[in-house]
Amino acid sequence: MAIPFQRRCAKEFRVALDAVRLDHIVLNHLTWEPGMQVTGADGTTRDVLGDLLSGEALDRTADTVHMHPDLLRLQEAIPSYYLAVLPQS
């Protein structure tokens, strides 16, 4: 998940790929991104997770990981798409 999602963040925030840093929580093949930092052209770094979990970006993020927007907000992290394909009971 990391590289494709890092590319998506770079595109979303219009920065170079190496300007995006992802924090990872990993359990086997499951991954969550509880933090994402973007370094701007001025050299300042900011966490953009909140930006991806609000407004129109939330809908795009939810579509990317195939998960309901409210669930993403509750997790305060962005999961890998693997969680969306787990069997439902």
All heavy atoms as an XYZ file, in Angstrom:
697
protein
N       0.812     -1.194      0.000
C       0.000      0.000      0.000
C       0.855      1.257      0.000
O       0.472      2.263     -0.547
C      -0.913      0.012      1.214
C      -1.638      1.333      1.326
S      -2.761      1.382      2.677
C      -2.934      3.121      2.830
N       2.008      1.222      0.597
C       2.760      2.447      0.864
C       3.087      3.254     -0.391
O       2.813      4.447     -0.428
C       4.026      2.116      1.628
N       3.660      2.635     -1.398
C       4.079      3.396     -2.569
C       2.889      3.982     -3.333
O       2.870      5.186     -3.618
C       4.994      2.559     -3.494
C       6.278      2.193     -2.763
C       5.294      3.300     -4.783
C       7.104      3.357     -2.285
N       1.857      3.193     -3.648
C       0.715      3.797     -4.343
C       0.049      4.904     -3.524
O      -0.355      5.929     -4.070
C      -0.253      2.627     -4.565
C       0.606      1.418     -4.533
C       1.706      1.739     -3.562
N      -0.050      4.694     -2.204
C      -0.685      5.715     -1.388
C       0.201      6.951     -1.264
O      -0.281      8.083     -1.251
C      -1.054      5.165     -0.015
C      -2.056      6.033      0.668
C      -3.371      6.058      0.224
C      -1.695      6.847      1.706
C      -4.297      6.885      0.822
C      -2.608      7.672      2.309
C      -3.918      7.691      1.869
N       1.498      6.758     -1.202
C       2.420      7.884     -1.167
C       2.286      8.701     -2.450
O       2.274      9.929     -2.413
C       3.852      7.382     -0.980
C       4.857      8.481     -0.766
C       6.241      7.921     -0.480
O       6.500      6.728     -0.653
N       7.128      8.779     -0.044
N       2.145      8.020     -3.575
C       1.933      8.721     -4.853
C       0.628      9.505     -4.844
O       0.561     10.631     -5.327
C       1.938      7.725     -6.008
C       3.290      7.182     -6.327
C       3.247      6.248     -7.530
N       4.558      5.694     -7.759
C       4.812      4.413     -7.953
N       3.821      3.533     -7.989
N       6.037      3.998     -8.141
N      -0.416      8.885     -4.307
C      -1.701      9.571     -4.238
C      -1.601     10.833     -3.382
O      -2.143     11.880     -3.726
C      -2.766      8.634     -3.656
C      -4.136      9.265     -3.626
C      -5.122      8.405     -2.823
N      -6.372      9.074     -2.651
C      -6.592     10.046     -1.786
N      -5.639     10.502     -1.033
N      -7.787     10.599     -1.684
N      -0.904     10.749     -2.253
C      -0.729     11.923     -1.379
C       0.071     13.018     -2.084
O      -0.261     14.193     -1.988
C      -0.022     11.522     -0.095
S      -1.059     10.569      1.017
N       1.114     12.622     -2.784
C       1.923     13.599     -3.515
C       1.066     14.322     -4.547
O       1.153     15.557     -4.688
C       3.113     12.921     -4.176
N       0.234     13.585     -5.239
C      -0.643     14.192     -6.234
C      -1.680     15.097     -5.566
O      -1.932     16.214     -6.021
C      -1.335     13.097     -7.044
C      -2.226     13.624     -8.140
C      -2.836     12.495     -8.954
C      -3.743     13.051    -10.029
N      -4.370     11.990    -10.817
N      -2.281     14.622     -4.483
C      -3.309     15.389     -3.762
C      -2.771     16.730     -3.279
O      -3.450     17.747     -3.348
C      -3.819     14.572     -2.572
C      -4.883     15.231     -1.751
C      -6.280     15.143     -2.332
O      -6.568     14.208     -3.099
O      -7.091     16.019     -2.017
N      -1.525     16.732     -2.798
C      -0.955     17.951     -2.226
C       0.031     18.648     -3.152
O       0.682     19.614     -2.769
C      -0.322     17.639     -0.864
C      -1.346     17.201      0.139
C      -1.506     15.866      0.453
C      -2.192     18.130      0.722
C      -2.474     15.454      1.349
C      -3.163     17.736      1.626
C      -3.312     16.390      1.934
N       0.140     18.135     -4.373
C       0.976     18.747     -5.418
C       2.421     18.966     -4.949
O       2.968     20.069     -5.017
C       0.359     20.070     -5.880
C      -0.992     19.894     -6.513
C      -1.548     21.226     -6.991
N      -2.791     21.048     -7.678
C      -3.980     21.377     -7.178
N      -4.075     21.903     -5.978
N      -5.072     21.180     -7.888
N       2.991     17.859     -4.466
C       4.391     17.882     -4.048
C       5.105     16.699     -4.677
O       4.469     15.773     -5.187
C       4.542     17.834     -2.506
C       3.931     19.071     -1.860
C       3.955     16.562     -1.930
N       6.420     16.713     -4.620
C       7.215     15.588     -5.121
C       7.014     14.371     -4.222
O       6.706     14.500     -3.031
C       8.690     15.969     -5.155
N       7.185     13.204     -4.784
C       7.010     11.958     -4.048
C       7.878     11.911     -2.795
O       7.418     11.484     -1.722
C       7.335     10.767     -4.966
C       7.051      9.390     -4.412
C       5.574      9.218     -4.092
C       7.507      8.334     -5.396
N       9.097     12.383     -2.892
C       9.991     12.328     -1.725
C       9.653     13.386     -0.669
O      10.268     13.427      0.385
C      11.454     12.419     -2.142
C      11.818     13.729     -2.811
O      10.929     14.556     -3.080
O      13.017     13.924     -3.085
N       8.643     14.216     -0.922
C       8.187     15.196      0.063
C       7.094     14.626      0.961
O       6.617     15.296      1.870
C       7.678     16.455     -0.639
N       6.709     13.371      0.717
C       5.649     12.723      1.491
C       6.264     11.635      2.364
O       7.007     10.789      1.883
C       4.589     12.098      0.555
C       3.533     11.358      1.359
C       3.964     13.150     -0.336
N       5.953     11.686      3.656
C       6.391     10.632      4.570
C       5.165     10.032      5.230
O       4.302     10.751      5.743
C       7.323     11.184      5.645
C       8.045     10.047      6.379
C       8.839     10.500      7.569
N       7.958     10.375      8.731
C       7.871     11.255      9.698
N       8.585     12.342      9.691
N       7.053     11.064     10.715
N       5.063      8.715      5.201
C       3.926      8.014      5.795
C       4.363      7.324      7.076
O       5.437      6.743      7.146
C       3.389      6.964      4.821
C       2.962      7.450      3.437
C       2.543      6.258      2.577
C       1.847      8.455      3.527
N       3.508      7.386      8.092
C       3.698      6.596      9.307
C       2.901      5.309      9.109
O       1.790      5.342      8.587
C       3.168      7.343     10.524
C       3.889      8.661     10.762
O       5.059      8.773     10.374
O       3.273      9.573     11.335
N       3.446      4.187      9.527
C       2.791      2.903      9.284
C       2.527      2.149     10.583
O       3.370      2.144     11.477
C       3.672      1.971      8.428
C       4.161      2.570      7.170
N       3.362      2.769      6.073
C       5.390      3.021      6.816
C       4.078      3.313      5.108
N       5.305      3.475      5.529
N       1.379      1.513     10.638
C       1.107      0.469     11.618
C       0.824     -0.763     10.773
O      -0.044     -0.741      9.906
C      -0.108      0.813     12.504
C       0.176      2.064     13.335
C      -0.465     -0.379     13.394
C      -1.016      2.543     14.131
N       1.575     -1.836     11.026
C       1.487     -3.015     10.171
C       1.228     -4.252     11.018
O       1.862     -4.458     12.059
C       2.794     -3.205      9.367
C       2.712     -4.429      8.477
C       3.106     -1.962      8.560
N       0.293     -5.070     10.548
C       0.012     -6.368     11.139
C      -0.138     -7.346      9.988
O      -1.152     -7.340      9.289
C      -1.267     -6.324     11.978
C      -1.725     -7.646     12.585
C      -0.692     -8.149     13.589
C      -3.078     -7.470     13.243
N       0.894     -8.144      9.751
C       0.947     -9.043      8.602
C       0.727     -8.230      7.321
O       1.517     -7.367      7.022
C      -0.034    -10.203      8.749
C       0.347    -11.112      9.893
O       1.520    -11.293     10.169
N      -0.629    -11.659     10.572
N      -0.352     -8.493      6.580
C      -0.601     -7.759      5.340
C      -1.493     -6.532      5.541
O      -1.790     -5.835      4.579
C      -1.236     -8.678      4.286
C      -0.306     -9.734      3.821
N       0.768     -9.462      2.996
C      -0.264    -11.066      4.072
C       1.421    -10.578      2.757
N       0.823    -11.562      3.394
N      -1.940     -6.306      6.758
C      -2.807     -5.165      7.032
C      -1.950     -3.966      7.408
O      -1.000     -4.084      8.171
C      -3.780     -5.490      8.159
C      -4.651     -6.725      7.929
C      -5.532     -6.976      9.151
C      -5.499     -6.563      6.682
N      -2.300     -2.822      6.862
C      -1.530     -1.607      7.101
C      -2.477     -0.456      7.362
O      -3.506     -0.322      6.703
C      -0.683     -1.258      5.857
O       0.134     -2.372      5.522
C       0.195     -0.055      6.107
N      -2.121      0.367      8.317
C      -2.840      1.612      8.550
C      -1.828      2.751      8.500
O      -0.690      2.586      8.910
C      -3.499      1.630      9.924
C      -4.637      0.694     10.088
C      -5.962      0.986      9.964
C      -4.579     -0.683     10.432
N      -6.716     -0.135     10.194
C      -5.888     -1.171     10.489
C      -3.529     -1.579     10.679
C      -6.189     -2.500     10.796
C      -3.830     -2.895     10.980
C      -5.144     -3.337     11.042
N      -2.283      3.885      8.016
C      -1.459      5.092      7.975
C      -2.063      6.088      8.972
O      -3.024      6.784      8.658
C      -1.449      5.700      6.569
C      -1.057      4.741      5.456
C       0.335      4.180      5.580
O       1.184      4.787      6.242
O       0.572      3.118      5.000
N      -1.535      6.157     10.201
C      -2.084      7.077     11.188
C      -1.489      8.482     11.117
O      -1.893      9.373     11.863
C      -1.728      6.412     12.515
C      -0.433      5.723     12.212
C      -0.552      5.252     10.776
N      -0.547      8.672     10.230
C       0.058      9.989     10.067
C       0.712     10.107      8.711
O       1.241      9.131      8.183
N       0.590     11.288      8.122
C       1.201     11.572      6.834
C       1.746     12.983      6.873
O       1.005     13.914      7.144
C       0.173     11.468      5.709
C      -0.246     10.066      5.436
S      -1.803     10.056      4.606
C      -2.605      8.812      5.565
N       3.025     13.097      6.624
C       3.651     14.406      6.631
C       4.044     14.794      5.215
O       4.557     13.974      4.454
C       4.888     14.432      7.537
C       4.575     14.284      9.013
C       4.222     12.870      9.406
O       4.785     11.920      8.894
N       3.263     12.740     10.310
N       3.794     16.053      4.908
C       4.172     16.607      3.609
C       5.082     17.796      3.857
O       4.770     18.671      4.666
C       2.918     17.042      2.803
C       3.313     17.831      1.576
C       2.096     15.830      2.418
N       6.205     17.817      3.161
C       7.127     18.951      3.234
C       6.886     19.834      2.020
O       6.984     19.374      0.879
C       8.589     18.471      3.266
O       8.755     17.602      4.395
C       9.551     19.642      3.371
N       6.546     21.075      2.285
C       6.244     22.015      1.210
C       7.487     22.622      0.601
O       8.617     22.388      1.047
N       7.279     23.438     -0.418
C       8.388     24.093     -1.125
C       9.183     25.006     -0.200
O      10.378     25.219     -0.410
C       7.847     24.888     -2.316
N       8.536     25.529      0.844
C       9.224     26.412      1.783
C      10.001     25.655      2.852
O      10.628     26.251      3.725
C       8.231     27.367      2.437
C       7.170     26.646      3.257
O       7.161     25.393      3.262
O       6.355     27.338      3.889
N       9.945     24.300      2.812
C      10.702     23.478      3.748
C       9.955     23.125      5.023
O      10.459     22.358      5.836
N       8.754     23.658      5.202
C       7.991     23.317      6.397
C       7.256     22.001      6.182
O       6.807     21.688      5.081
C       6.978     24.412      6.769
O       6.053     24.586      5.686
C       7.670     25.726      7.065
N       7.158     21.239      7.259
C       6.492     19.944      7.214
C       5.230     20.015      8.061
O       5.239     20.573      9.148
C       7.417     18.838      7.753
O       8.600     18.810      6.948
C       6.756     17.482      7.706
N       4.154     19.425      7.521
C       2.912     19.398      8.297
C       2.229     18.046      8.118
O       2.398     17.385      7.104
C       1.973     20.529      7.902
C       1.410     20.433      6.515
C       0.568     21.685      6.169
N      -0.102     21.526      4.909
C      -1.358     21.119      4.750
N      -2.078     20.841      5.811
N      -1.887     20.994      3.553
N       1.474     17.647      9.149
C       0.703     16.411      9.083
C      -0.564     16.700      8.296
O      -1.293     17.634      8.601
C       0.365     15.918     10.485
C      -0.162     14.491     10.463
O      -1.133     14.240      9.720
O       0.382     13.646     11.180
N      -0.833     15.896      7.271
C      -1.969     16.137      6.385
C      -3.067     15.087      6.536
O      -4.038     15.108      5.784
C      -1.516     16.219      4.912
C      -0.592     17.406      4.706
C      -0.852     14.926      4.463
N      -2.947     14.195      7.519
C      -3.968     13.167      7.691
C      -5.349     13.796      7.863
O      -6.321     13.367      7.251
C      -3.651     12.269      8.886
C      -4.680     11.180      9.162
C      -4.704     10.165      8.023
C      -4.415     10.515     10.482
N      -5.440     14.825      8.680
C      -6.719     15.502      8.898
C      -7.306     16.056      7.615
O      -8.526     16.045      7.427
N      -6.448     16.527      6.719
C      -6.919     17.034      5.428
C      -7.531     15.925      4.590
O      -8.516     16.148      3.873
C      -5.776     17.680      4.641
C      -5.189     18.895      5.330
O      -5.823     19.422      6.267
O      -4.093     19.310      4.939
N      -6.941     14.720      4.670
C      -7.444     13.595      3.884
C      -8.697     12.976      4.490
O      -9.400     12.220      3.830
C      -6.365     12.528      3.740
C      -5.152     12.926      2.909
C      -4.088     11.846      2.977
C      -5.542     13.211      1.477
N      -8.964     13.291      5.762
C     -10.131     12.729      6.436
C     -11.220     13.773      6.655
O     -12.033     13.656      7.584
C      -9.709     12.103      7.774
C      -8.774     10.904      7.667
C      -8.399     10.403      9.054
C      -9.388      9.795      6.834
N     -11.259     14.794      5.807
C     -12.298     15.814      5.916
C     -12.638     16.357      4.533
O     -11.872     16.194      3.577
C     -11.842     16.956      6.836
O     -10.712     17.607      6.289
N     -13.794     16.971      4.434
C     -14.223     17.616      3.195
C     -14.276     16.671      2.007
O     -14.530     15.476      2.147
N     -14.048     17.224      0.838
C     -14.086     16.438     -0.394
C     -12.984     15.385     -0.449
O     -13.151     14.331     -1.060
C     -13.985     17.360     -1.608
C     -15.202     18.231     -1.809
C     -15.058     19.169     -2.986
O     -14.137     18.962     -3.812
O     -15.860     20.092     -3.085
N     -11.863     15.671      0.190
C     -10.760     14.700      0.189
C     -11.166     13.412      0.904
O     -10.695     12.333      0.551
C      -9.517     15.294      0.838
N     -12.062     13.517      1.901
C     -12.520     12.313      2.602
C     -13.219     11.357      1.642
O     -12.975     10.153      1.671
C     -13.452     12.684      3.747
C     -14.100     11.505      4.483
C     -13.042     10.583      5.089
C     -15.047     12.016      5.541
N     -14.066     11.882      0.781
C     -14.753     11.017     -0.185
C     -13.763     10.358     -1.144
O     -13.891      9.172     -1.447
C     -15.794     11.814     -0.970
C     -16.964     12.246     -0.100
O     -17.272     11.540      0.888
O     -17.555     13.302     -0.393
N     -12.759     11.107     -1.588
C     -11.750     10.519     -2.484
C     -10.943      9.442     -1.760
O     -10.659      8.378     -2.315
C     -10.822     11.609     -3.030
C     -11.488     12.538     -4.024
C     -10.497     13.446     -4.720
N      -9.782     14.339     -3.825
C     -10.226     15.548     -3.442
N     -11.391     15.996     -3.879
N      -9.499     16.307     -2.652
N     -10.596      9.719     -0.499
C      -9.847      8.747      0.288
C     -10.670      7.491      0.506
O     -10.176      6.371      0.353
C      -9.427      9.357      1.637
O      -8.644     10.530      1.394
C      -8.611      8.383      2.466
N     -11.942      7.652      0.847
C     -12.828      6.502      1.071
C     -12.955      5.662     -0.196
O     -12.939      4.432     -0.142
C     -14.192      6.981      1.544
N     -13.068      6.327     -1.340
C     -13.136      5.591     -2.607
C     -11.850      4.813     -2.863
O     -11.883      3.687     -3.348
C     -13.399      6.546     -3.776
C     -14.825      7.058     -3.814
O     -15.701      6.471     -3.152
O     -15.058      8.063     -4.511
N     -10.729      5.408     -2.522
C      -9.432      4.766     -2.750
C      -9.302      3.461     -1.970
O      -8.796      2.474     -2.490
C      -8.279      5.720     -2.365
O      -8.358      6.877     -3.197
C      -6.927      5.064     -2.535
N      -9.754      3.460     -0.723
C      -9.596      2.269      0.128
C     -10.884      1.459      0.240
O     -10.943      0.484      0.995
C      -9.062      2.644      1.533
C      -7.674      3.227      1.434
C     -10.005      3.566      2.262
N     -11.910      1.852     -0.499
C     -13.181      1.116     -0.537
C     -13.785      0.958      0.852
O     -14.156     -0.146      1.267
C     -13.006     -0.251     -1.200
C     -12.271     -0.192     -2.490
N     -12.837      0.318     -3.638
C     -11.000     -0.534     -2.819
C     -11.959      0.270     -4.610
N     -10.836     -0.239     -4.146
N     -13.865      2.070      1.579
C     -14.385      2.031      2.936
C     -15.289      3.240      3.164
O     -15.057      4.303      2.582
C     -13.223      2.030      3.926
C     -13.620      1.708      5.343
S     -12.172      1.382      6.363
C     -11.839     -0.315      5.877
N     -16.282      3.098      4.008
C     -17.214      4.181      4.290
C     -16.471      5.353      4.951
O     -15.642      5.147      5.848
C     -18.340      3.686      5.202
C     -19.492      4.622      5.254
N     -19.505      5.729      6.052
C     -20.646      4.624      4.565
C     -20.638      6.388      5.880
N     -21.360      5.721      4.975
N     -16.770      6.584      4.537
C     -16.076      7.752      5.101
C     -16.181      7.851      6.624
O     -15.205      8.225      7.286
C     -16.765      8.940      4.421
C     -17.319      8.397      3.155
C     -17.685      6.968      3.451
N     -17.338      7.520      7.186
C     -17.490      7.614      8.645
C     -16.549      6.664      9.369
O     -16.014      6.993     10.422
C     -18.937      7.319      9.057
C     -19.907      8.408      8.621
O     -19.449      9.550      8.354
O     -21.111      8.124      8.538
N     -16.348      5.485      8.803
C     -15.435      4.523      9.417
C     -13.999      5.040      9.382
O     -13.243      4.872     10.343
C     -15.543      3.169      8.713
C     -14.770      2.015      9.321
C     -15.111      1.827     10.795
C     -15.044      0.738      8.553
N     -13.628      5.688      8.295
C     -12.281      6.277      8.219
C     -12.093      7.333      9.298
O     -11.059      7.383      9.958
C     -12.043      6.898      6.841
C     -11.841      5.935      5.695
C     -11.674      6.707      4.397
C     -10.650      5.041      5.942
N     -13.090      8.182      9.475
C     -12.994      9.240     10.501
C     -12.868      8.629     11.890
O     -12.103      9.119     12.725
C     -14.193     10.165     10.431
C     -14.032     11.280      9.436
C     -15.045     12.386      9.688
N     -16.397     11.882      9.518
C     -17.150     12.118      8.457
N     -16.700     12.865      7.480
N     -18.371     11.628      8.382
N     -13.637      7.562     12.150
C     -13.573      6.916     13.468
C     -12.202      6.314     13.743
O     -11.721      6.343     14.872
C     -14.640      5.821     13.564
C     -16.061      6.291     13.777
C     -17.037      5.123     13.644
C     -16.216      6.950     15.134
N     -11.581      5.741     12.722
C     -10.261      5.115     12.891
C      -9.148      6.136     13.076
O      -8.112      5.820     13.635
C      -9.913      4.260     11.664
C     -10.768      3.055     11.498
C     -10.328      2.265     10.297
O      -9.411      1.460     10.393
N     -10.965      2.501      9.166
N      -9.365      7.333     12.535
C      -8.320      8.362     12.528
C      -7.031      7.823     11.911
O      -5.924      8.141     12.344
C      -8.087      8.923     13.926
C      -9.283      9.655     14.477
C      -9.042     10.263     15.834
O      -7.906     10.192     16.350
O     -10.002     10.814     16.387
N      -7.216      6.976     10.909
C      -6.107      6.395     10.163
C      -6.671      5.898      8.839
O      -7.860      5.660      8.726
C      -5.464      5.242     10.926
N      -5.809      5.749      7.868
C      -6.237      5.259      6.568
C      -5.697      3.848      6.395
O      -4.486      3.631      6.442
C      -5.754      6.195      5.439
C      -6.362      7.574      5.660
C      -6.128      5.621      4.080
C      -5.859      8.638      4.729
N      -6.612      2.875      6.240
C      -6.183      1.488      6.125
C      -5.831      1.119      4.699
O      -6.198      1.807      3.751
C      -7.422      0.705      6.573
C      -8.542      1.571      6.104
C      -8.061      3.002      6.279
N      -5.147     -0.011      4.573
C      -4.927     -0.568      3.249
C      -6.245     -1.106      2.725
O      -7.178     -1.388      3.482
C      -3.891     -1.686      3.303
O      -4.402     -2.788      4.016
N      -6.321     -1.276      1.438
C      -7.542     -1.787      0.833
C      -7.814     -3.231      1.251
O      -8.915     -3.730      1.106
C      -7.479     -1.675     -0.696
C      -6.472     -2.608     -1.318
C      -6.846     -3.879     -1.725
C      -5.155     -2.227     -1.478
C      -5.924     -4.750     -2.277
C      -4.224     -3.081     -2.028
C      -4.614     -4.340     -2.431
O      -3.696     -5.189     -2.960
N      -6.835     -3.928      1.812
C      -7.036     -5.314      2.240
C      -8.212     -5.421      3.213
O      -8.925     -6.400      3.216
C      -5.790     -5.852      2.954
C      -4.691     -6.333      2.060
C      -4.019     -5.435      1.241
C      -4.303     -7.658      2.041
C      -2.990     -5.862      0.416
C      -3.276     -8.085      1.234
C      -2.625     -7.189      0.420
O      -1.619     -7.617     -0.385
N      -8.386     -4.422      4.059
C      -9.468     -4.488      5.045
C     -10.835     -4.480      4.373
O     -11.793     -5.040      4.898
C      -9.369     -3.315      6.030
C      -8.203     -3.399      6.988
C      -8.139     -2.144      7.850
C      -8.318     -4.626      7.867
N     -10.953     -3.887      3.225
C     -12.228     -3.827      2.531
C     -12.586     -5.162      1.865
O     -13.740     -5.392      1.563
C     -12.212     -2.724      1.486
N     -11.608     -6.020      1.660
C     -11.885     -7.284      0.975
C     -11.946     -8.474      1.932
O     -12.104     -9.601      1.498
C     -10.855     -7.574     -0.145
C     -10.931     -6.504     -1.215
C      -9.454     -7.708      0.404
N     -11.867     -8.215      3.226
C     -12.012     -9.305      4.185
C     -13.442     -9.821      4.139
O     -14.384     -9.053      3.958
C     -11.676     -8.824      5.611
C     -10.208     -8.511      5.865
C     -10.044     -7.931      7.265
C      -9.342     -9.737      5.699
N     -13.644    -11.111      4.326
C     -15.001    -11.672      4.288
C     -15.889    -11.030      5.344
O     -15.453    -10.766      6.460
C     -14.799    -13.155      4.586
C     -13.344    -13.415      4.418
C     -12.632    -12.121      4.588
N     -17.120    -10.766      4.984
C     -18.101    -10.214      5.907
C     -18.841    -11.362      6.570
O     -19.212    -12.323      5.919
C     -19.087     -9.312      5.161
C     -18.422     -8.163      4.434
C     -17.772     -7.174      5.374
O     -18.368     -6.794      6.356
N     -16.557     -6.778      5.079
N     -19.085    -11.281      7.886
C     -19.835    -12.344      8.557
C     -21.206    -11.873      8.964
O     -21.560    -10.773      8.894
C     -19.079    -12.838      9.771
O     -18.772    -11.780     10.649
